[in-house]
Amino acid sequence: MTESRTARLITDTLAPANLVIAILLIIGWHSTSSVAGLGWGLLAALFCGGIPFAVIMLGVKRGNWTDKHVRVREQRAVPLLATMASVLIGISLLVALRAPREVFALVVAMLVGLVTTMIVTVWWKVSVHTAVAGGVVVILLLAYGAHVAPLVLGVAAVGWSRVVLRDHTPAQTVVGALLGGLAAAVVFSAMR
């Protein structure tokens, strides 16, 4: 497999929507160690991953954005704002339905990471892929401990893939990972 094909596989497999849905299901289960927790994770995943991805794909189909990764920085405002609106609706439902604290804390951490990424994106094309990957690894470290630390290599792989595909510079991937990881560490730790 060529370098660019490997990079494309990593970029698509570990895309933000996929990671968001996976971490919400994992933490949903972790929050109650039951199917009920998985249900909470699924509800949150709908508003944090499913609906935002559907909005992006609709925009791509209509020709509003170049592709599902929204590579052009100037095209990112609408999908990021739509994602934020969907996440806020999800948070409202989690509060109204009294979701487990860990699920709620994770979704709020995601929102903070999203807002931070949006602010930086106004001036610079920070990597959303590495921001989400960095946040996911930090959440897993906080929930499951240091034995999941090798997952940091996954963040590095995502960063490598984004650089190889020429979608980001190394600095944009590092800053993305740091933003996502910091938002996850501070907010999830404080709220869970």
C-alpha beads as a LAMMPS data file, in Angstrom:
LAMMPS data file: protein, C-alpha beads

192 atoms
191 bonds

1 atom types
1 bond types

-500.0 500.0 xlo xhi
-500.0 500.0 ylo yhi
-500.0 500.0 zlo zhi

Masses

1 110.0

Atoms # bond

1 1 1 0.000 0.000 0.000
2 1 1 1.398 3.401 -0.940
3 1 1 2.039 6.117 1.614
4 1 1 -0.838 8.276 0.365
5 1 1 -3.272 5.340 0.384
6 1 1 -2.266 4.506 3.957
7 1 1 -2.682 8.144 4.943
8 1 1 -6.142 8.265 3.307
9 1 1 -7.181 5.096 5.142
10 1 1 -6.085 6.547 8.499
11 1 1 -7.727 9.924 7.787
12 1 1 -11.030 8.328 6.800
13 1 1 -11.091 5.639 9.490
14 1 1 -10.122 7.972 12.326
15 1 1 -12.219 10.877 11.052
16 1 1 -13.752 13.146 13.716
17 1 1 -17.320 11.835 13.370
18 1 1 -16.140 8.223 13.762
19 1 1 -14.049 9.030 16.829
20 1 1 -16.804 11.136 18.408
21 1 1 -19.349 8.358 18.029
22 1 1 -16.932 5.716 19.327
23 1 1 -15.853 7.677 22.416
24 1 1 -19.449 8.537 23.322
25 1 1 -20.419 4.863 23.165
26 1 1 -17.361 3.864 25.215
27 1 1 -17.930 6.497 27.894
28 1 1 -21.667 5.834 27.832
29 1 1 -20.945 2.219 28.719
30 1 1 -18.278 3.272 31.241
31 1 1 -20.717 5.623 32.982
32 1 1 -23.083 2.841 34.051
33 1 1 -21.414 -0.420 32.926
34 1 1 -24.718 -1.346 31.342
35 1 1 -26.781 -1.215 28.191
36 1 1 -28.498 1.872 29.615
37 1 1 -25.163 3.687 29.530
38 1 1 -24.693 2.590 25.952
39 1 1 -28.090 4.137 25.196
40 1 1 -26.962 7.458 26.708
41 1 1 -23.836 7.290 24.592
42 1 1 -25.923 6.582 21.507
43 1 1 -28.199 9.561 22.185
44 1 1 -25.201 11.848 22.609
45 1 1 -23.526 10.351 19.525
46 1 1 -26.569 11.207 17.415
47 1 1 -26.259 14.926 18.237
48 1 1 -22.449 15.128 18.414
49 1 1 -21.527 12.886 15.493
50 1 1 -24.455 11.621 13.448
51 1 1 -26.352 14.835 12.747
52 1 1 -23.193 16.934 12.166
53 1 1 -21.870 14.335 9.711
54 1 1 -25.226 14.281 7.894
55 1 1 -25.134 18.095 7.614
56 1 1 -21.621 17.944 6.162
57 1 1 -22.538 15.242 3.658
58 1 1 -25.610 17.223 2.584
59 1 1 -23.407 20.287 2.077
60 1 1 -20.954 18.248 0.013
61 1 1 -23.787 16.826 -2.081
62 1 1 -25.116 20.348 -2.717
63 1 1 -21.649 21.573 -3.656
64 1 1 -21.271 23.897 -0.661
65 1 1 -18.100 22.172 0.561
66 1 1 -15.276 20.421 -1.217
67 1 1 -15.460 17.113 0.652
68 1 1 -16.473 15.393 3.900
69 1 1 -13.317 16.656 5.624
70 1 1 -14.081 20.295 4.668
71 1 1 -10.475 20.951 3.711
72 1 1 -10.975 24.585 2.731
73 1 1 -10.728 26.701 5.895
74 1 1 -13.126 29.331 4.579
75 1 1 -15.818 26.652 4.152
76 1 1 -15.656 25.487 7.764
77 1 1 -17.807 28.139 9.480
78 1 1 -21.225 26.752 8.545
79 1 1 -20.503 23.075 9.291
80 1 1 -18.824 23.977 12.588
81 1 1 -21.747 26.230 13.607
82 1 1 -24.247 23.509 12.622
83 1 1 -22.252 21.035 14.699
84 1 1 -22.282 23.434 17.651
85 1 1 -26.077 23.857 17.378
86 1 1 -26.573 20.094 17.257
87 1 1 -24.283 19.568 20.263
88 1 1 -26.170 22.249 22.233
89 1 1 -29.461 20.493 21.501
90 1 1 -27.856 17.230 22.611
91 1 1 -26.643 18.829 25.853
92 1 1 -30.143 20.155 26.521
93 1 1 -31.599 16.671 26.094
94 1 1 -28.934 15.114 28.313
95 1 1 -29.750 17.623 31.066
96 1 1 -33.530 17.264 30.687
97 1 1 -33.344 13.470 30.709
98 1 1 -30.741 13.356 33.525
99 1 1 -27.967 11.574 31.688
100 1 1 -25.023 10.113 33.603
101 1 1 -22.539 12.780 34.670
102 1 1 -19.657 11.298 32.644
103 1 1 -21.628 11.427 29.382
104 1 1 -22.693 15.003 30.075
105 1 1 -19.115 15.997 30.988
106 1 1 -17.787 14.456 27.781
107 1 1 -20.280 16.303 25.584
108 1 1 -19.505 19.616 27.302
109 1 1 -15.771 18.934 26.824
110 1 1 -16.478 18.289 23.138
111 1 1 -18.331 21.590 22.892
112 1 1 -15.451 23.480 24.500
113 1 1 -13.013 21.786 22.132
114 1 1 -15.241 22.671 19.178
115 1 1 -15.530 26.331 20.198
116 1 1 -11.775 26.553 20.742
117 1 1 -11.135 24.998 17.340
118 1 1 -13.629 27.382 15.721
119 1 1 -11.887 30.392 17.218
120 1 1 -8.487 29.281 15.951
121 1 1 -9.949 28.359 12.543
122 1 1 -10.920 31.996 11.972
123 1 1 -7.206 32.823 11.583
124 1 1 -5.490 29.508 10.908
125 1 1 -6.345 26.060 9.551
126 1 1 -5.924 23.991 12.698
127 1 1 -6.470 20.237 12.320
128 1 1 -9.902 19.155 13.545
129 1 1 -8.847 15.530 12.969
130 1 1 -6.005 15.753 15.490
131 1 1 -8.045 17.916 17.879
132 1 1 -10.681 15.196 18.117
133 1 1 -8.091 12.393 18.249
134 1 1 -6.172 14.183 21.008
135 1 1 -9.355 14.753 22.997
136 1 1 -10.443 11.138 22.618
137 1 1 -7.121 9.788 23.879
138 1 1 -7.151 12.125 26.894
139 1 1 -10.713 11.049 27.763
140 1 1 -9.710 7.386 27.528
141 1 1 -6.683 8.041 29.737
142 1 1 -8.875 9.750 32.339
143 1 1 -11.520 7.018 32.256
144 1 1 -9.329 3.922 31.966
145 1 1 -5.894 4.920 33.211
146 1 1 -2.348 4.896 31.926
147 1 1 -2.527 1.425 30.372
148 1 1 -4.281 2.982 27.343
149 1 1 -1.374 5.425 26.842
150 1 1 -0.168 3.634 23.681
151 1 1 -3.245 5.112 21.970
152 1 1 -1.239 8.340 21.748
153 1 1 0.373 6.676 18.738
154 1 1 -3.028 6.882 17.054
155 1 1 -2.977 10.673 17.437
156 1 1 0.471 10.725 15.868
157 1 1 -0.784 8.539 13.008
158 1 1 -3.695 10.903 12.383
159 1 1 -1.320 13.876 12.353
160 1 1 1.032 12.072 9.992
161 1 1 -1.855 11.237 7.642
162 1 1 -3.067 14.835 7.514
163 1 1 0.445 16.069 6.658
164 1 1 1.066 13.362 4.033
165 1 1 -2.240 14.255 2.357
166 1 1 -1.136 17.909 2.400
167 1 1 -4.254 18.964 4.258
168 1 1 -2.239 20.388 7.165
169 1 1 1.233 21.382 8.217
170 1 1 2.923 19.567 11.096
171 1 1 2.286 22.632 13.301
172 1 1 -1.442 22.594 12.516
173 1 1 -1.700 18.952 13.547
174 1 1 0.280 19.437 16.760
175 1 1 -1.743 22.494 17.777
176 1 1 -4.964 20.619 16.995
177 1 1 -3.960 17.695 19.200
178 1 1 -2.954 20.049 22.009
179 1 1 -6.228 22.032 21.811
180 1 1 -8.383 18.918 21.812
181 1 1 -6.387 17.234 24.552
182 1 1 -6.355 20.313 26.768
183 1 1 -10.103 20.934 26.409
184 1 1 -10.797 17.290 27.229
185 1 1 -8.431 17.242 30.202
186 1 1 -9.698 20.425 31.810
187 1 1 -13.430 20.156 31.177
188 1 1 -13.951 16.403 31.529
189 1 1 -11.847 16.280 34.697
190 1 1 -13.689 19.212 36.250
191 1 1 -17.187 18.035 35.387
192 1 1 -17.182 14.291 35.823

Bonds

1 1 1 2
2 1 2 3
3 1 3 4
4 1 4 5
5 1 5 6
6 1 6 7
7 1 7 8
8 1 8 9
9 1 9 10
10 1 10 11
11 1 11 12
12 1 12 13
13 1 13 14
14 1 14 15
15 1 15 16
16 1 16 17
17 1 17 18
18 1 18 19
19 1 19 20
20 1 20 21
21 1 21 22
22 1 22 23
23 1 23 24
24 1 24 25
25 1 25 26
26 1 26 27
27 1 27 28
28 1 28 29
29 1 29 30
30 1 30 31
31 1 31 32
32 1 32 33
33 1 33 34
34 1 34 35
35 1 35 36
36 1 36 37
37 1 37 38
38 1 38 39
39 1 39 40
40 1 40 41
41 1 41 42
42 1 42 43
43 1 43 44
44 1 44 45
45 1 45 46
46 1 46 47
47 1 47 48
48 1 48 49
49 1 49 50
50 1 50 51
51 1 51 52
52 1 52 53
53 1 53 54
54 1 54 55
55 1 55 56
56 1 56 57
57 1 57 58
58 1 58 59
59 1 59 60
60 1 60 61
61 1 61 62
62 1 62 63
63 1 63 64
64 1 64 65
65 1 65 66
66 1 66 67
67 1 67 68
68 1 68 69
69 1 69 70
70 1 70 71
71 1 71 72
72 1 72 73
73 1 73 74
74 1 74 75
75 1 75 76
76 1 76 77
77 1 77 78
78 1 78 79
79 1 79 80
80 1 80 81
81 1 81 82
82 1 82 83
83 1 83 84
84 1 84 85
85 1 85 86
86 1 86 87
87 1 87 88
88 1 88 89
89 1 89 90
90 1 90 91
91 1 91 92
92 1 92 93
93 1 93 94
94 1 94 95
95 1 95 96
96 1 96 97
97 1 97 98
98 1 98 99
99 1 99 100
100 1 100 101
101 1 101 102
102 1 102 103
103 1 103 104
104 1 104 105
105 1 105 106
106 1 106 107
107 1 107 108
108 1 108 109
109 1 109 110
110 1 110 111
111 1 111 112
112 1 112 113
113 1 113 114
114 1 114 115
115 1 115 116
116 1 116 117
117 1 117 118
118 1 118 119
119 1 119 120
120 1 120 121
121 1 121 122
122 1 122 123
123 1 123 124
124 1 124 125
125 1 125 126
126 1 126 127
127 1 127 128
128 1 128 129
129 1 129 130
130 1 130 131
131 1 131 132
132 1 132 133
133 1 133 134
134 1 134 135
135 1 135 136
136 1 136 137
137 1 137 138
138 1 138 139
139 1 139 140
140 1 140 141
141 1 141 142
142 1 142 143
143 1 143 144
144 1 144 145
145 1 145 146
146 1 146 147
147 1 147 148
148 1 148 149
149 1 149 150
150 1 150 151
151 1 151 152
152 1 152 153
153 1 153 154
154 1 154 155
155 1 155 156
156 1 156 157
157 1 157 158
158 1 158 159
159 1 159 160
160 1 160 161
161 1 161 162
162 1 162 163
163 1 163 164
164 1 164 165
165 1 165 166
166 1 166 167
167 1 167 168
168 1 168 169
169 1 169 170
170 1 170 171
171 1 171 172
172 1 172 173
173 1 173 174
174 1 174 175
175 1 175 176
176 1 176 177
177 1 177 178
178 1 178 179
179 1 179 180
180 1 180 181
181 1 181 182
182 1 182 183
183 1 183 184
184 1 184 185
185 1 185 186
186 1 186 187
187 1 187 188
188 1 188 189
189 1 189 190
190 1 190 191
191 1 191 192
